[in-house]
Amino acid sequence: MTSADERYIPLTGTFNMRDVGGYPAADGRTTRWRTLLRSDALHRADATGPVLRGYGLRTVLDLRTDAEAEFAPSSACGPDTRTVRISLIGADIQEIPQRLESVYHYLIDRRGDAIATVIGELAAPGSVPALVHCSAGKDRTGIVIGLVLAVLGVPDEVIAADYSVSASRIDPSVLEALNHIPGSPAGNGSLTPDLLASPPSLLLDSLDRARAAGGGTVEGYLTGHGLPPASLDALRASLTQ
């Protein structure tokens, strides 16, 4: 496996864009390079410049709320790239939990349908190469990417290590965007350093929580929330080699 620095994509205007290729997957396979990217927000990105143009992106999955997207509209990635925005937090939540662990519990326990919808979009024919992002590229993006990698058979410790990199790549201006989520800790001055962390144990706990809800597997969690089993096969076919 390559180092986190080698995975980092130096796109002007982003802090946390990375390629998740090259990880060991099930049956001796590996995740494909240049096929699935994860990132923070794109509102300052050189999205049609040579860096992203070279990836030939077909899909951008934006996990932010309406308010975040209105505050920091994403740069267009070109005429051949479709952008799908699905708020992983949802529209009805009045207050986000104040502890990071509780945020993750909320997403796994109450937003499974949205998570499955996002992953279904990623599995759709012609959707890759794809990029998944939120504001910081850490929490919502981390959960989606973590679950996808688990479906591919990437070992949990590798998934957690990939997730942990985000803590060192937080864009300071993300606090402004988070302030536009209803009930966000950023809006009441309680955004503490632990909320900006990405400890491996937190992602491992989320994977365990999803498995417990899905009869022992991440696949069960996703199909239980409406993802067709064929989409799991499509993910494995398009994202591993």
C-alpha positions as CSV (number, residue, x, y, z in Angstrom):
1,M,0.0,0.0,0.0
2,T,1.1,3.5,-0.6
3,S,1.4,6.2,2.0
4,A,-1.3,8.8,2.8
5,D,0.9,11.5,1.1
6,E,1.0,9.5,-2.1
7,R,-2.8,9.2,-2.0
8,Y,-3.3,12.9,-1.5
9,I,-4.5,14.8,-4.7
10,P,-3.1,18.4,-4.7
11,L,-6.2,20.1,-6.2
12,T,-6.1,23.8,-5.6
13,G,-8.9,24.9,-3.3
14,T,-9.2,21.5,-1.5
15,F,-7.4,20.2,1.6
16,N,-8.5,16.6,1.9
17,M,-8.9,15.0,-1.6
18,R,-7.5,11.5,-1.7
19,D,-7.6,8.4,-3.9
20,V,-8.7,5.2,-2.2
21,G,-7.2,2.9,-4.7
22,G,-4.6,0.2,-4.0
23,Y,-6.1,-1.2,-0.8
24,P,-6.2,-5.0,-0.4
25,A,-9.8,-6.3,-1.0
26,A,-11.5,-9.7,-0.9
27,D,-10.3,-12.7,-3.0
28,G,-6.8,-11.3,-3.5
29,R,-8.1,-8.3,-5.3
30,T,-7.2,-4.6,-4.8
31,T,-9.3,-1.4,-5.0
32,R,-8.8,0.4,-8.3
33,W,-6.8,3.5,-8.6
34,R,-8.3,6.6,-10.1
35,T,-11.8,5.3,-9.7
36,L,-13.1,6.4,-6.3
37,L,-12.0,9.7,-4.7
38,R,-12.9,11.3,-1.3
39,S,-12.8,15.0,-0.6
40,D,-13.8,18.0,1.3
41,A,-16.0,20.7,-0.3
42,L,-15.3,21.8,-3.9
43,H,-16.5,25.5,-3.7
44,R,-12.9,26.8,-4.0
45,A,-11.6,24.0,-6.2
46,D,-10.1,24.3,-9.7
47,A,-12.7,21.7,-10.7
48,T,-12.3,21.9,-14.4
49,G,-8.5,22.2,-14.4
50,P,-6.0,19.5,-15.4
51,V,-6.0,17.7,-12.1
52,L,-9.6,16.6,-12.0
53,R,-10.0,16.6,-15.8
54,G,-7.4,13.8,-15.9
55,Y,-9.6,11.6,-13.7
56,G,-12.5,11.8,-16.1
57,L,-15.0,12.0,-13.3
58,R,-18.5,10.8,-14.1
59,T,-20.2,11.4,-10.8
60,V,-19.8,13.7,-7.8
61,L,-21.8,12.7,-4.7
62,D,-22.3,15.7,-2.4
63,L,-23.4,14.7,1.1
64,R,-24.0,18.2,2.4
65,T,-27.2,19.9,3.5
66,D,-29.1,22.4,1.4
67,A,-27.8,25.2,3.7
68,E,-24.2,24.1,3.3
69,A,-24.5,23.9,-0.4
70,E,-26.1,27.3,-0.6
71,F,-23.4,28.8,1.5
72,A,-20.6,27.2,-0.4
73,P,-21.8,26.2,-3.9
74,S,-19.7,23.5,-5.5
75,S,-17.7,24.3,-8.6
76,A,-18.9,22.5,-11.7
77,C,-16.7,19.6,-12.7
78,G,-17.5,19.7,-16.4
79,P,-20.3,18.8,-18.8
80,D,-19.7,15.0,-18.6
81,T,-19.9,14.9,-14.8
82,R,-23.2,14.6,-13.0
83,T,-23.5,15.9,-9.5
84,V,-25.9,14.2,-7.0
85,R,-26.5,15.9,-3.7
86,I,-28.0,13.7,-0.9
87,S,-27.9,15.2,2.6
88,L,-26.6,12.5,4.9
89,I,-27.8,14.5,7.8
90,G,-31.3,15.0,6.4
91,A,-33.6,18.0,6.3
92,D,-35.6,17.5,9.5
93,I,-32.9,17.3,12.2
94,Q,-33.1,20.3,14.5
95,E,-29.9,19.7,16.4
96,I,-26.9,17.7,15.6
97,P,-25.5,15.7,18.6
98,Q,-22.8,17.6,20.3
99,R,-20.4,14.6,20.7
100,L,-18.7,13.1,17.6
101,E,-19.5,9.6,18.7
102,S,-23.2,10.5,18.9
103,V,-23.1,12.0,15.4
104,Y,-21.9,8.7,14.0
105,H,-24.5,6.8,16.0
106,Y,-27.1,9.1,14.6
107,L,-25.9,8.6,11.0
108,I,-25.7,4.8,11.3
109,D,-28.9,4.3,13.3
110,R,-31.2,6.8,11.7
111,R,-29.8,7.7,8.2
112,G,-29.3,4.2,6.8
113,D,-31.8,4.8,3.9
114,A,-29.8,7.9,2.8
115,I,-26.5,6.0,3.1
116,A,-27.9,3.2,1.0
117,T,-29.2,5.7,-1.6
118,V,-25.7,7.3,-1.9
119,I,-24.0,4.0,-2.3
120,G,-26.7,3.0,-4.9
121,E,-25.8,6.1,-6.9
122,L,-22.1,5.0,-6.7
123,A,-23.0,1.5,-7.9
124,A,-25.2,2.7,-10.9
125,P,-23.9,1.9,-14.4
126,G,-21.5,4.5,-15.7
127,S,-21.0,6.2,-12.3
128,V,-17.3,5.8,-11.9
129,P,-14.8,7.4,-11.7
130,A,-16.6,9.1,-8.8
131,L,-15.9,11.5,-6.1
132,V,-17.7,11.5,-2.7
133,H,-17.5,14.7,-0.5
134,C,-19.0,16.7,2.3
135,S,-17.7,19.9,3.9
136,A,-14.6,18.5,5.7
137,G,-14.4,15.2,3.9
138,K,-14.2,13.5,7.3
139,D,-17.4,12.3,8.9
140,R,-20.2,11.9,6.4
141,T,-17.7,11.1,3.7
142,G,-15.8,8.8,6.1
143,I,-18.8,6.7,6.9
144,V,-19.8,6.3,3.2
145,I,-16.3,5.4,2.1
146,G,-15.8,3.1,5.1
147,L,-18.9,1.1,4.3
148,V,-18.0,0.9,0.6
149,L,-14.5,-0.4,1.4
150,A,-16.0,-2.9,3.8
151,V,-18.3,-4.2,1.0
152,L,-15.2,-4.6,-1.1
153,G,-13.5,-6.7,1.6
154,V,-10.9,-4.2,2.6
155,P,-9.7,-5.1,6.2
156,D,-11.2,-3.0,9.0
157,E,-7.8,-1.8,10.2
158,V,-7.0,-0.5,6.7
159,I,-10.4,1.3,6.5
160,A,-9.8,2.9,9.8
161,A,-6.3,4.0,8.9
162,D,-7.6,5.6,5.7
163,Y,-10.3,7.4,7.8
164,S,-7.8,8.7,10.4
165,V,-5.8,10.7,7.8
166,S,-8.6,13.3,7.6
167,A,-7.8,14.8,11.0
168,S,-4.5,16.2,9.6
169,R,-6.2,17.7,6.5
170,I,-9.0,19.8,7.9
171,D,-9.7,23.1,6.1
172,P,-10.0,25.8,8.7
173,S,-12.8,27.5,6.7
174,V,-15.0,24.3,7.2
175,L,-16.2,25.8,10.4
176,E,-18.0,28.5,8.5
177,A,-19.9,25.8,6.4
178,L,-20.7,23.7,9.4
179,N,-22.2,26.8,11.0
180,H,-24.9,26.5,8.4
181,I,-26.1,23.1,9.5
182,P,-29.1,23.5,11.9
183,G,-28.0,22.9,15.4
184,S,-24.3,22.6,14.5
185,P,-21.8,22.9,17.3
186,A,-20.0,25.4,15.2
187,G,-22.9,27.8,15.6
188,N,-22.8,27.9,19.4
189,G,-19.1,28.0,20.0
190,S,-18.8,24.5,21.2
191,L,-16.8,23.0,18.3
192,T,-14.1,21.4,20.3
193,P,-10.9,19.7,19.0
194,D,-12.4,16.2,19.5
195,L,-15.1,17.1,16.9
196,L,-12.4,17.7,14.4
197,A,-10.6,14.4,15.2
198,S,-10.8,11.2,13.2
199,P,-9.8,8.4,15.7
200,P,-9.7,5.0,14.1
201,S,-11.7,3.5,16.9
202,L,-14.7,5.7,15.9
203,L,-14.9,4.3,12.4
204,L,-14.3,0.8,13.7
205,D,-17.2,1.3,16.1
206,S,-19.4,2.5,13.2
207,L,-18.6,-0.5,11.1
208,D,-19.5,-2.8,14.1
209,R,-22.7,-0.8,14.6
210,A,-23.7,-1.2,11.0
211,R,-23.0,-4.9,11.1
212,A,-25.0,-5.4,14.3
213,A,-28.0,-3.7,12.6
214,G,-27.5,-5.8,9.4
215,G,-27.4,-9.3,10.9
216,G,-23.7,-9.4,11.1
217,T,-22.6,-7.8,7.8
218,V,-22.3,-4.4,6.2
219,E,-24.0,-5.9,3.2
220,G,-27.0,-6.8,5.4
221,Y,-27.1,-3.3,6.7
222,L,-27.2,-1.8,3.3
223,T,-29.7,-4.2,1.7
224,G,-31.9,-3.8,4.8
225,H,-32.0,-0.1,4.0
226,G,-33.1,-0.7,0.4
227,L,-29.8,-1.2,-1.6
228,P,-30.4,-4.0,-4.1
229,P,-28.0,-6.9,-3.8
230,A,-27.1,-6.5,-7.4
231,S,-25.6,-3.1,-6.5
232,L,-23.2,-4.7,-4.1
233,D,-22.0,-6.9,-7.0
234,A,-21.7,-3.8,-9.2
235,L,-19.6,-2.1,-6.6
236,R,-17.2,-5.0,-6.4
237,A,-16.9,-5.2,-10.2
238,S,-16.3,-1.5,-10.7
239,L,-14.1,-0.7,-7.7
240,T,-11.8,-3.7,-7.5
241,Q,-9.4,-5.5,-9.8
